[in-house]
Amino acid sequence: MSVVGRKSGFVAVIGAPNAGKSTLVNRLVGAKVTIVTRKVQTTRFPIRGVAMEGEAQIVLVDTPGVFAPRRRLDRAMVQAAWNGAADADVIVHLVDSAAELAVEDGSAVGADPHAVRDAQSVMEGLKVSGRMAILALNKIDGVKRDRLLALAERLFSSGVYEEVFMISAENGSGVDDLKKRLASKMQPGDWLYPEDQTADLPLRLLAAEITREKVYLRVHDEIPYAAAVETTAFTEAKGGAARIEQTIYVEREGQRAIVLGKNGQTLKWIGQHAREELCELFDRKVHLFLHVQVRENWQEMREFYSAGGLDFDV
């Protein structure tokens, strides 16, 4: 029997790479459920975060960015984003307003024509699907309101949006209003997850994502997208601790040397920061063991896709 007054539903957050989707999902949930780096295409597969607003449970699907795919992994990521949107009750299209306006001005600072092109691709995809979305203009900090209003009007005229919110996922401005609106659109029914659960992600996969984030943070210039992390063992240790073994896969021997660093110092930094976050996340001691392995064709191996729920045959 459903509890009177409870509501729930799925909200897909879609947009161009680096629009701030993961930051927004973490902000709405009130906890870190998806990794965030300054690199585009950080999110590789849909991650569900669970946000509560009164009696409404909002299951947020942080999708990979929508961009022009070139490789198998790219195609799988883009398809996962659209699949997440198709299955959701509500779609939020997050747009980097600063990038849109910078390109509009021809400004060299902050201008990313790819982000604007990818945002346009999302709009076109929404038109084809026949789905209406909520437009969320992100990164509004320091942007004059009249310019934001003009941008909102221009995008809204596409006919694929039902309403517009202006937000900063980074500092939270406008996010509470968006959250309340999402809660109002949830459907009557039981909650899909326990009230205190913030994410729906296997622990092995979550642990791998945390380590992958640290790899990106430490060697983001040298190895932008050529690394993957696999949790090869997750077992109980003495005193209630967790023993986690992981392999970091890179595509070339030179990349392995970069991840290891001089006298292993880079790998030590990655391990230390990943372990600290995992201890906090799991609320117990974690013994983390990292290995670095060269596997040139890891992006063509089916197991890397199935583990994250991506379609290999795309």
Secondary structure, 3 states (H helix, E strand, C coil): CCCCCCEEEEEEEEECCCCCHHHHHHHHHCCCCCCCCCCCCCCCCCEEEEEEECCEEEEEEECCCCCCCCCHHHHHHHHHHHHHHHHCCEEEEEEEHHHHHHHHHCCCCCCCHHHHHHHHHHHHHHHHHCCCEEEEEECCCCCCHHHHHHHHHHHHCCCCEEEEEECCCCCCCCHHHHHHHHHHCCEECCCCCCCCCCEECCHHHHHHHHHHHHHHHHHCCCCCCCCEEEEEEEEECHHHCEEEEEEEEECCHHHHHHHHCHHHHHHHHHHHHHHHHHHHHHCCCEEEEEEEEECCCHHHCHHHHHCCCCCCCC
